[in-house]
Amino acid sequence: MPWRTVWGNVFLPLRIAGMARAEAEPRIADALARVGLVGFERAYPRQLSGGMKMRVSIARALVTQPSLLLMDEPFAALDEITRARLNNDLLGVFQAQRLTIGFVTHSVFESVFLSDRILVMAARPGRVVADIAVDVPYPRDEAFRTSETFIHYCRIVSDALKQMTGDQDAL
């Protein structure tokens, strides 16, 4: 909400649920700390970068303490550096809260870095055409992004996408 501060945006779902401001304060502080926005509580969206706005959205979801978080291409509009940083942050949240995250992306690299399971979907009708387990332990770091294992899984996902389209020259 452009007229609300970062704090007000993160408070919104708790306010809708009827939670008192005093009761919500520690949860909001914790959510903002988890996404690296301590010190920006009074900032308005127009004062934030694209990555910071995305962090506010993630904090707003986390403040409700969900067991499942659904994300539909949340980082698609961001530059690669910010996207990689938010991928790292998301893995940190996953590790800390042990929640299930359903993450939609068109990025093979992002899917392999974040996931322990990748479902490749086909369109019209929407259906799962490949179910790929990424058998690599967490936490994952920058070294994983350049490892042979990472490249191996990227190749598997890319091959599944090629088979789905029937275009062996795709990707």
Secondary structure as GFF3:
##gff-version 3
##sequence-region A 1 171
A	DSSP	alpha_helix	6	16	.	.	.	ID=ss1
A	DSSP	alpha_helix	21	34	.	.	.	ID=ss2
A	DSSP	three_ten_helix	45	47	.	.	.	ID=ss3
A	DSSP	alpha_helix	50	62	.	.	.	ID=ss4
A	DSSP	beta_strand	68	72	.	.	.	ID=ss5
A	DSSP	alpha_helix	80	97	.	.	.	ID=ss6
A	DSSP	beta_strand	100	104	.	.	.	ID=ss7
A	DSSP	alpha_helix	108	114	.	.	.	ID=ss8
A	DSSP	beta_strand	117	122	.	.	.	ID=ss9
A	DSSP	beta_strand	127	133	.	.	.	ID=ss10
A	DSSP	alpha_helix	142	145	.	.	.	ID=ss11
A	DSSP	alpha_helix	148	165	.	.	.	ID=ss12
###
